[in-house]
Amino acid sequence: MRPAADVPRLLVFLVLLVILLPLTGAGQQAASRPLTFQQIVDLVSLGAPDLTVHDEIGARGLAFVPDPALLASLRTKGAGPMTLADITALIPKASPRAEALSDLVYMPSHQGLGLIELNVADGKIQRTAKTSLFNNTFVSWNANRREFYVAANNGDAVSVIAADTFVETAAMKGDVGWNTYSTALSRDGRDLYLACSGAPTVRLVSFDTASRSHIATTVVSRGGTGDYLALSPDGGRLYVSSGSDLYEYQASGLRLLRQQTFAGWQTAPLAVSSDGQFLFALQRGGVVRARSNSLTTDKSIALPEAGSKLSLSTDGRYALAAGQDALYRVPLSMDTYTLIRPPRRTNWRFFEFAESSDGRALYVLSGGNGQESLWVIDLATRQVIKTVDGIPYPGSIISVPRR
């Protein structure tokens, strides 16, 4: 006979099997399709544990936009506190109208077009700044100096673009490798950092943005695989992911302070919490959290796919990760995630994205080819509220509020 302790698990499995598979079609597709309201009602009515419903909502999202009436209905039917909290969090709160979005987005083009400026409100490309580079890939915005810094794959300089005239005014050179893998700009805009190739090494390079002068260079890796950077909020520490190692440098002078090796790690994007206490890295098919004071991991969460892009939300409450199928919003507690699924899978390495300046929407690029789409996705509803087509060869994206 089956032990009594296994009976609840069997009931949960049967509930999920009966409710989720038939209503979504093929079983292989069920795990990826958002939940309908009726599916959640059926799960609650048949006694599925609150944690199970919560996990399903976190993993799959909703196929409907919740409102207070639906929330009240679920409460009446006996939904648990975690399920009710999930639904409450997803009720739209003054969802932004597409025409009210007030950002400009900037996208470097990796086929020699330069830096593209697009007005989100009308969906039109306003200006294009030609650079002295070809595969324009990375862009940083210096609000204090009102200029952009564009770095490239296959280019040995950083192009400086003035925001007002939108023309290249200078180029920073000095140990900039042929391939740049990652960039970081200090909050005060005074210092720019690059991880770039030095054939066959990977090195860190720092610049003074006011004088355009090279400050320091240090070799991180001799394998030439490319590294990722993240700068502490106060600008004092520079963290580097390189192979299976995590490095901490003093930003001023690029002096190595600590190095930690993690078995099974690979070079991957990093992000630092707004208080500087935690580092986040994409590793082992998910997000890993490490304490910055010890460079030791303390928590991780698995995602449905390996992520390739990572940033921190503007409010500092979430890590935002992206792969080829979807984007994932992970709270810093690392106990769950919210799935954000664009209209289609990217045709590029992974989704490039930027958060709107008010933190209410994501700007997501469909890929990196000649005719790409920019999707504006409302974070409250996870719905596309605007689509802009015809973007040529975007390499990455940032958003800047209009003056």
N, C-alpha and C positions, 0 to 999 in steps of 0.2 A: 504493500500500500504506500501511497505518496505521503510523506511526513506532513503533519498538520501545518508546520511552519511554512511549507511551500504553497499552501492553498492561496493566500493573498497574492503572491507573486503570479500564480497561474491566472487568477481572476483579472489582475491588471493587464496581463498579456492578452487575454481573451477580449477584454473590453477594447483595448487598442486595436486588436486585429479586426474585430467586428465593426467598429466605428470608422476607423481611419482608412482601411484599405478599400472597401466597396465604394465609399463616397468619393474617392479620388481616382479611381480607375486602376491602372496597373500598380502592383505592389511596389515595384522599384521606384515609381514616381511619387508615391505617397509621402515618403520621408522628406521630400523637398518642396511640396506644395503647401502654401499657407493654409491655415485652419479656417473653416467657415464657422459662422456663429452657431449653426446647428450642430456641428461636430463638438464644439465646446459644451453646448447644452447636453448632448448625449453622454459625453464623458462624465460631466457632473452628475447627471441623473442616474447613471449606472454605478456611481460610487468610485470612480477612479480617484486615487489619492491626489490631494492638492498639489504635492510636489511633482507628480507625473504631468498634470495639466500645465503647471508652471513651466516645466522643462520643454514640453511640446510647443508652447507659445514662444519661448525663447529661441528654440531651434528653428521653428518654421515661420513664425510671424502670423499675421492675420490676413485673411482674404476680404475683410470688411473693415469699415471705419467705425470704431465703437463710439457710442454716445451715452449720456447719462441714463437714458431709458433702457438700453441694453444692459448696462451695468446693474441697474435695479432689478432687472429680470433675472440675471445670474445670481444676484444676492438672494432673491426669493427662492430660487431653485436649490440653494445650499452650497454655492461655490465657496471654496476656501479662501483664506486671507491672501495667500500668494497670488492666486488666480485673479481675485478682485483687484489687487494692487497692480498686476500686469495690465489689466484692462483699463484701470484708471489712468495709468501712466501713458496709455496710447490714445486717450481721448484728445482730439485736436484742441490746442489752446491758441486761439487767434492765429490759425494757420495763415502763413504769408500768401498773398496773392502774387502771381508771377510778375505782374506789371509793377508791383510795389517794391520788388527787390532792387536795392540801390547800390549794388556792387559793380565794379569793373573787374573782369578776370583777365589774367595775363598768361599766355601760353607760348613758350619757346617752340619754334618749328625746327624739326631736325632735318629738314631738307633745304636749308639755306635761306628760308624766308625771313628769319629773324625773330623778333618778339611781337606777338599779336596781342592787341588790346581789344576786348569785346565788352560791350555794354549789355549787361544781363537784362535790363528793363526792356530794350527793344530788340535784343538778339542780334545786333549788328556789329560787325568788326569795324571799329572806329579808326584805328591807326595800326600800322606795322612799322616797327623799327628795324632797319637793316643792321646787322652786326658784322664784324669781321670774321665770324665763325661760320661753320656750315651746319654741323649736327648740334644745333642749340638744344640743350636738354634740361638744364636746371635754371631756375630764376629765383632770386631773393629780392624782397622789397625793403628798402631803407627809408622808413617814414621820416626820420630826422633830417636826412640829407635829400629826400625826395628824388631818389634814383634807384634804378634796378641793376642787379648784377646777374649776368647771364654766363653760364659755364657750359661746356660742351664735351661730348665724346668726339674724338678726332679734332682737337683744338688745343693750343698751348697757351691760352690767355683767358682772362675774364673780361667780358665786355661790360662797360658802364653806360647805361642808358639814362639820360635825363628825363624825368617824368613830364616836365612842362613842354619841352620841344620834341620829345620822343625821338631823339637821335643819339647815336653813339658819341660820347664825349671823350672817352678814354678807354684804355685797355690795361689791365693789371697783369704784369708778367713777373717772372722770377720763380723758377722751380715748379711752375704749373705744368703738370704732366700732360701727355697727349690725350689721355682719357681721364675725365673727372668722374668719380663714382658717387660723391656725396658732398653737400655743402652745408654750412651752418653760419648764421649771422647773429652776432650778439644783439641783445635787446636794445642797447643804446646805439646800435648801428656803427660802432667804431671799428669792430674787428670782423673780418670774414675768414672762414676756415674752409679748406678743401681737403678731401682725400682723393689723391690722383696717382696715376701711374708714373713710375720712374724707370721702367723697363730694365730689369724684371721686378723691381720692387714696387711697393705701395707706400706713399709718403703723405704726411700731413704738412700742409703749407698754411701759413697765416699772413694776412695783409692788413695794413692800416688803410681804412677806406677814405680818410681825409687826404692823405698824402699819396694814396695809390701805391705805397711802397711795400715791398716784401719785408716781413718781420722775421720769420723763423721757418725752418724746415726740419722734420725728423722722419726717419724711416720707421714704419710700423711693421710691415710684412715684406718678406723677400720672395713670397710666392706669386705676387702679382694678380691676386684673385679679386681685388676690389674690396673696399671697406666702407662702413657706414658710420656717420657721425651723429652725435647729439650733444648739445651744449646745456650746461646747468642754467637755471633761471638767472642766477646772479652773474653768469658769464665767467666764473672762476675755474670751472672744471669742464674738460672736453672728454667725452666718452667715445670709445671706438670699438666697433665689432669687427673682428678680423679673424676669419677661420673659426677655430674653437676657443678663441681668446677674447676676453673683454678687458679693455685697457682704460685707465683713468689718467689723464694728463692735466697738468697745470696749464690752463689756457694761455697764460702769458709766458711766452718762451717755449711752450710745448715740451715741458719737462715731464718725463714719465713718473707717476706717483705709485701706481699699482697695476698689477696684471693678474687676472684670474682665468684659469683654463677650465672649460666645461666639456666633459666627454660627450661626443655626439653632436656638439654644436656646429653650426655653419655660419659663415658671414651673413648677417641679416640686419634689417632696419632696426633702429633704436628710437626710443622716446623717453623723455624725462618728465616726471610729474611736476606740476606747477610749484609745489613746495620744495622740490629738489630731493625728496626722501626716497623716491623709487625710480628705477629704470624698468622699461618695458622692452621686450625683444620678441621678434617673431622666430620661434624655434619649435621644432618637433611637431609641426602641424597645428600650432596654436600660439598663444601669447604667454610669455613667461615674465614673471615679476621678480626683480632683484632689489635688494636694499643698497642704496648708493653708498652708505657708510661702511659697508663690508664687502660689496660685490658678491653677495651670496643670494641665491634664489630662495624665495619663501612661498611662492604660489604659482600655479599655472592653470590655464584653461584650454581645452582642445577646441578647435574649430572644424567645420566640415571640410575645409580644404586648407592647404598651406598658404599662408598669406605672404605677400611680397611688397606691401606698402603699409607704413605705420605712421600715425601722427597722434597728437593729443588734441582733444576738443578745446574750443576757445574758452569754455567755462572750467576747464581743468578736471572735469568729472569722468571723462571717458577716454579710453584708447580707441582709436578708429583704425581698423585694419581692412585690407582689401586683397582679394585674390583675383582669379579669372571669372568666377561664377557670381560672386556677391561681395558685399561689404559687411562689416561686422562692427557693432558698437559695444565695447566691453567696459563695464564700470570698473573703477579702480579696485573695487573689492574682489574682482575676478571670480564672482560666483555665478555669472550667467552671461549671455550676450543677446543682442538684438540683431536679427538678420535684416539687411537692406538689399533687396534684389532689383537691380536695374532691368530695363526692358529686355535686354539680351546679354549673353555672355560676351566679354570683351574679345576682340580679335587681336589684342596686343598681349604683352607679357602679363599684365594685371591692370586693374582699373586704376587710373590716375584720378585723384580727387582733391578737392579743397573744400573747407567749411566756409559758409557765408560769414560775413563779418559780425552778424547778429547771432550766429550759432543756431539758426532755425532751419537751415537747408544745407544740402551738399551739392556741389557742382562736380559732376562725374563725367569723365570722358569715355567714349565708347571704344577707343583704341588709338592707334598712332599712325594710321594710313592717310591717304590723300583726302578722303571725304569722310570725316568723322562727325559724330554727334556730341553735343554737350547736353546732359540731362540735369535739370534742376529738381532735386528730390527733397520734398518736405520731410523733415525728420520726425514730426509729430505723427504723420499718417503713413510715412514711407511710400508716398505716391509721387509720381513724376508730375510736376506742375508746369513745366516748360521744357521744350526741346528746341535746340538750335542745331541745324545741320550745316554741312559744308565747311567744316573746320579743317584746314590743311596741315597734316603731319604734326599734330601736337605732341610734344615730348613730356610735358608736365603742366601743372596748373596751380596758380595762386589767386586769391581774391583780395581786393583792396577796396575799401569804402570810398564812394565818390565824395568829393569835397562839397 
